[in-house]
Amino acid sequence: MRWIRIFITFVGVLMAYPMHLAHAQDAYPTRPIKIVVPFPPGGSVDVVARLLVVPLQERLGQPVVVENRPGAVGTIGSNAVARSAPDGHTLLMTIGAHTIVPALMQPMPYDAAADFAPVSLLASARNVLVARPDFAAPDLRALVRMAKNDPAKISYSTAGNGSTTHMMVKMFESAAGVNLFHVPYQGGAASLQAVLGSQTDLNAGVSTTVQPMLKAGKLRALAIVGDQRSSLFPDVPTFGELGYPGIRGDSWIGMFAPARTPAPILVRVQSEIKRLLSSPDMRAKLEVQGLEVVASSPAEFAKQIREELTGFAAFAKTANMKME
């Protein structure tokens, strides 16, 4: 009889578990939701976060606010989220630097994989190497020749050490056998102003940031990442076309929750975001920003994070790349 009672209890627990998960999803959210953006206002991730605020709070029935907590290539704001309660009321919206910085910074204040629960990859953009109009090299091949003849005299600006644009250039340097002079800034907007003001020769930027300046003729694009040319920049060759395949560092925007956040809450947030991103109006707004909508599942995003952490760590070790 004792074993029968244990069996009945066990079956009861199993039957109650899905109901418990469903209740967690139905009850969420119970108070305002904070989306932490670990970079200054005005960047692509900040723009996307603010585009989602109003429709997301209409869907979830609670206020949604964006809090910018910049510094240390996104690690200050990210660390704050990692230390937050795993209840879905504090979320992180960040960029691809999330998987690059751990390869360069030691010690890290958090584990980029274990301390976060991936919610969704929202959107992605192409990284582009651009030059000011009066720069002597007309194309990437000419840039390589210049760099080999006069090492470390060509400067480039990025959104900061450990940014996806920084990684893109380091991979290019390794593949081409050249060295360029890196000038890191805090954020993509500031790094773009550096090349526009002729403080640097080049800028490794994101399509969302450089697109208006390219259209206005204030910058020239030398190469873009990706397996195929971008529909936004059909005249710009890829690094692969020019003889440098395998250069990565695409800029993506994704959302995370603290680790141990219940799965039903992750699914609820992801499903609402996917619904919003699939609307023609939101897609149009993001495409204007040079972004391609992705809206992946938590499992798909988690797989990408693991692969990128492994790949970038391996490259950083081979290239002896560290935080400058």
C-alpha positions as CSV (number, residue, x, y, z in Angstrom):
1,M,0.0,0.0,0.0
2,R,2.9,2.3,0.8
3,W,4.3,2.0,-2.7
4,I,0.9,2.6,-4.2
5,R,0.5,5.8,-2.2
6,I,4.0,7.0,-3.4
7,F,3.1,6.2,-7.0
8,I,-0.2,8.1,-6.8
9,T,1.6,11.1,-5.2
10,F,4.2,11.0,-8.0
11,V,1.6,10.9,-10.7
12,G,-0.2,13.8,-9.0
13,V,3.0,15.9,-9.1
14,L,3.6,15.2,-12.7
15,M,0.0,16.2,-13.6
16,A,0.2,19.4,-11.5
17,Y,3.5,20.5,-13.1
18,P,2.1,21.7,-16.4
19,M,-0.6,23.5,-14.6
20,H,2.0,25.3,-12.5
21,L,3.9,26.4,-15.6
22,A,0.7,27.6,-17.2
23,H,-0.2,29.5,-14.1
24,A,3.3,31.2,-14.2
25,Q,2.7,32.3,-17.7
26,D,-0.9,33.5,-17.1
27,A,0.1,35.5,-14.0
28,Y,3.0,37.3,-15.8
29,P,3.5,40.2,-15.7
30,T,2.3,41.5,-12.3
31,R,4.2,44.9,-12.3
32,P,6.1,47.2,-14.7
33,I,8.7,45.6,-17.0
34,K,12.2,47.2,-17.4
35,I,14.2,46.7,-20.5
36,V,17.9,47.4,-19.8
37,V,19.9,48.7,-22.8
38,P,23.6,48.6,-21.8
39,F,24.6,51.3,-24.2
40,P,24.0,55.0,-24.6
41,P,20.8,56.4,-26.1
42,G,20.6,56.8,-29.8
43,G,22.2,53.5,-30.9
44,S,20.4,50.9,-32.9
45,V,19.6,48.7,-29.9
46,D,18.1,51.7,-28.1
47,V,16.0,52.6,-31.1
48,V,14.6,49.1,-31.4
49,A,13.9,48.9,-27.6
50,R,11.9,52.2,-27.8
51,L,10.0,51.1,-30.9
52,L,8.7,48.1,-29.0
53,V,7.8,49.9,-25.7
54,V,4.3,51.0,-26.5
55,P,3.0,48.0,-28.4
56,L,4.6,45.6,-26.0
57,Q,3.0,47.2,-23.0
58,E,-0.3,47.1,-24.8
59,R,0.1,43.4,-25.3
60,L,1.4,42.6,-21.8
61,G,-0.9,44.9,-19.9
62,Q,1.8,46.5,-17.8
63,P,4.1,49.6,-18.3
64,V,7.3,48.9,-20.1
65,V,10.3,51.2,-19.7
66,V,13.8,51.4,-21.2
67,E,16.7,52.1,-18.9
68,N,20.1,52.9,-20.5
69,R,23.0,51.7,-18.4
70,P,26.1,52.1,-20.6
71,G,29.7,51.4,-19.8
72,A,32.4,48.8,-20.2
73,V,31.2,47.5,-23.6
74,G,27.8,46.7,-22.3
75,T,29.0,44.7,-19.3
76,I,27.7,47.1,-16.6
77,G,24.1,47.0,-17.7
78,S,24.3,43.3,-18.6
79,N,25.6,42.5,-15.1
80,A,22.8,44.3,-13.5
81,V,20.3,42.1,-15.4
82,A,22.2,39.0,-14.5
83,R,21.8,39.9,-10.9
84,S,18.1,40.7,-11.1
85,A,15.3,38.5,-10.0
86,P,14.5,35.8,-12.6
87,D,10.8,36.7,-12.9
88,G,10.7,38.3,-16.3
89,H,10.3,41.9,-15.0
90,T,13.8,42.9,-15.8
91,L,15.0,42.1,-19.4
92,L,18.2,42.8,-21.3
93,M,18.3,44.0,-24.9
94,T,21.8,44.0,-26.2
95,I,23.9,43.4,-29.3
96,G,26.5,40.9,-30.6
97,A,29.2,42.2,-28.3
98,H,27.6,39.9,-25.7
99,T,29.4,37.0,-27.2
100,I,32.6,38.8,-28.1
101,V,33.6,40.6,-24.9
102,P,34.0,37.3,-22.9
103,A,36.7,36.3,-25.4
104,L,38.6,39.5,-24.6
105,M,37.9,40.6,-21.1
106,Q,39.1,38.7,-18.1
107,P,37.8,38.4,-15.5
108,M,34.2,38.9,-16.6
109,P,31.6,40.0,-14.0
110,Y,29.2,37.3,-15.3
111,D,29.0,34.2,-17.4
112,A,27.5,35.3,-20.8
113,A,25.9,31.9,-21.2
114,A,25.1,30.5,-17.7
115,D,23.8,33.8,-16.2
116,F,21.2,34.6,-18.9
117,A,18.2,32.9,-20.4
118,P,18.0,33.8,-24.2
119,V,14.5,35.0,-25.2
120,S,14.9,35.9,-28.9
121,L,17.1,37.2,-31.6
122,L,15.1,40.1,-32.7
123,A,16.9,41.5,-35.7
124,S,20.2,41.7,-37.4
125,A,22.2,44.2,-39.4
126,R,25.3,44.1,-41.6
127,N,28.7,45.5,-40.4
128,V,30.4,47.8,-43.0
129,L,33.9,49.2,-43.3
130,V,33.6,52.7,-44.6
131,A,36.0,55.5,-45.4
132,R,35.8,59.3,-45.5
133,P,35.4,60.6,-49.0
134,D,38.9,62.0,-49.3
135,F,40.7,58.9,-48.0
136,A,43.4,57.9,-50.5
137,A,42.4,54.2,-51.0
138,P,39.5,53.9,-53.4
139,D,38.7,50.3,-52.4
140,L,39.6,47.5,-50.1
141,R,42.5,46.2,-52.2
142,A,44.1,49.6,-52.3
143,L,43.6,49.9,-48.5
144,V,45.5,46.6,-48.1
145,R,48.4,47.9,-50.2
146,M,48.5,51.1,-48.3
147,A,48.5,49.3,-45.0
148,K,51.3,47.0,-46.0
149,N,53.5,49.9,-47.2
150,D,52.8,52.1,-44.2
151,P,51.8,49.8,-41.2
152,A,49.7,51.1,-38.4
153,K,49.2,54.6,-39.9
154,I,45.7,54.0,-41.1
155,S,43.2,54.6,-38.3
156,Y,39.7,53.3,-37.8
157,S,37.0,54.1,-35.3
158,T,34.5,51.6,-33.7
159,A,31.8,51.5,-31.1
160,G,34.4,50.2,-28.6
161,N,36.7,47.4,-27.7
162,G,34.9,44.1,-28.0
163,S,32.2,45.4,-30.3
164,T,31.2,43.4,-33.3
165,T,32.7,46.0,-35.6
166,H,36.0,45.7,-33.7
167,M,35.9,42.0,-34.2
168,M,35.2,42.4,-37.9
169,V,38.3,44.5,-38.4
170,K,40.5,42.3,-36.3
171,M,39.4,39.3,-38.5
172,F,40.1,41.4,-41.6
173,E,43.6,42.4,-40.3
174,S,44.4,38.7,-39.6
175,A,43.2,37.6,-43.0
176,A,45.0,40.4,-44.9
177,G,48.1,40.4,-42.9
178,V,47.9,44.1,-42.0
179,N,47.7,46.3,-38.9
180,L,45.4,49.3,-38.6
181,F,45.3,51.8,-35.7
182,H,42.2,51.3,-33.6
183,V,40.4,54.2,-32.0
184,P,37.5,53.0,-29.8
185,Y,34.6,55.1,-28.8
186,Q,31.6,54.6,-26.5
187,G,28.9,53.8,-29.0
188,G,28.4,53.7,-32.7
189,A,27.2,57.3,-33.0
190,A,30.4,58.7,-31.5
191,S,32.6,56.5,-33.7
192,L,30.7,57.6,-36.8
193,Q,31.3,61.3,-35.9
194,A,35.0,60.6,-35.7
195,V,35.3,59.6,-39.3
196,L,32.9,62.3,-40.4
197,G,35.1,64.8,-38.6
198,S,38.3,63.4,-40.2
199,Q,39.6,62.3,-36.8
200,T,40.0,58.8,-38.2
201,D,40.4,57.5,-41.8
202,L,37.9,54.7,-41.5
203,N,34.9,53.6,-39.5
204,A,33.8,50.1,-38.8
205,G,30.1,50.7,-38.5
206,V,26.7,49.1,-38.6
207,S,24.4,49.5,-41.6
208,T,21.8,51.0,-39.3
209,T,24.2,53.9,-38.5
210,V,26.1,54.5,-41.7
211,Q,23.3,54.1,-44.2
212,P,22.2,57.7,-44.2
213,M,25.8,59.0,-44.6
214,L,26.5,56.6,-47.5
215,K,23.3,57.7,-49.3
216,A,24.3,61.3,-48.7
217,G,27.8,60.7,-50.1
218,K,29.5,61.7,-46.9
219,L,31.1,58.2,-46.6
220,R,32.3,55.5,-49.0
221,A,31.8,51.8,-48.3
222,L,34.7,49.5,-48.9
223,A,33.3,46.1,-47.9
224,I,30.5,44.5,-46.0
225,V,30.1,41.2,-44.1
226,G,27.8,38.5,-45.2
227,D,27.7,35.5,-47.6
228,Q,25.8,37.6,-50.2
229,R,25.6,41.3,-51.0
230,S,23.1,43.3,-49.0
231,S,19.9,44.5,-50.7
232,L,20.4,47.8,-48.9
233,F,23.9,48.1,-50.4
234,P,23.9,46.2,-53.6
235,D,27.0,48.0,-55.0
236,V,29.1,47.2,-51.9
237,P,31.2,44.0,-52.3
238,T,31.4,41.5,-49.4
239,F,34.7,40.7,-47.8
240,G,34.4,37.2,-49.2
241,E,34.1,38.6,-52.8
242,L,37.3,40.5,-52.3
243,G,39.3,37.4,-51.1
244,Y,38.6,37.4,-47.4
245,P,35.9,34.8,-46.6
246,G,35.0,33.9,-43.1
247,I,35.0,37.4,-41.7
248,R,32.2,37.5,-39.1
249,G,30.9,40.1,-36.6
250,D,27.4,40.7,-37.8
251,S,25.5,43.1,-35.6
252,W,22.5,41.5,-34.0
253,I,20.0,42.7,-31.5
254,G,18.6,40.2,-29.0
255,M,16.7,39.9,-25.7
256,F,17.7,38.0,-22.6
257,A,16.2,37.4,-19.2
258,P,18.1,36.4,-16.0
259,A,19.0,32.8,-15.8
260,R,16.4,30.5,-14.1
261,T,13.5,32.6,-15.5
262,P,10.6,30.2,-15.9
263,A,10.3,28.9,-19.4
264,P,6.6,29.9,-19.8
265,I,7.6,33.5,-19.2
266,L,10.4,33.3,-21.8
267,V,7.9,31.9,-24.3
268,R,5.3,34.5,-23.5
269,V,7.7,37.4,-24.0
270,Q,9.1,35.8,-27.2
271,S,5.7,35.1,-28.6
272,E,4.6,38.7,-28.1
273,I,7.8,40.1,-29.6
274,K,7.4,37.8,-32.6
275,R,3.8,38.9,-33.1
276,L,4.9,42.6,-33.0
277,L,7.9,42.1,-35.3
278,S,5.7,40.3,-37.9
279,S,3.4,43.3,-38.3
280,P,4.1,45.2,-41.6
281,D,4.3,48.5,-39.8
282,M,7.0,47.3,-37.4
283,R,8.9,45.6,-40.2
284,A,8.9,48.8,-42.2
285,K,10.2,50.8,-39.2
286,L,13.0,48.4,-38.7
287,E,13.9,48.2,-42.4
288,V,14.2,51.9,-42.4
289,Q,16.9,51.5,-39.7
290,G,18.7,49.0,-41.9
291,L,17.6,46.0,-39.8
292,E,16.3,42.6,-40.9
293,V,13.7,41.0,-38.7
294,V,14.6,37.6,-37.3
295,A,12.4,36.8,-34.2
296,S,14.0,33.4,-33.3
297,S,12.8,31.1,-30.6
298,P,14.7,30.9,-27.2
299,A,16.2,27.5,-28.2
300,E,17.4,28.8,-31.6
301,F,18.9,31.9,-30.0
302,A,20.6,29.8,-27.2
303,K,22.3,27.7,-29.9
304,Q,23.6,30.7,-31.7
305,I,25.0,32.2,-28.4
306,R,26.9,29.0,-27.7
307,E,28.4,28.8,-31.1
308,E,29.5,32.4,-31.1
309,L,31.0,32.2,-27.7
310,T,33.1,29.2,-28.8
311,G,34.1,30.7,-32.2
312,F,35.1,34.1,-30.9
313,A,37.0,32.7,-28.0
314,A,39.0,30.5,-30.4
315,F,39.8,33.4,-32.8
316,A,40.8,35.7,-29.9
317,K,43.2,33.1,-28.6
318,T,44.7,32.5,-32.0
319,A,45.1,36.2,-32.7
320,N,46.2,37.0,-29.2
321,M,43.4,39.6,-29.1
322,K,42.6,41.2,-25.8
323,M,41.0,44.3,-24.5
324,E,43.1,47.3,-25.4
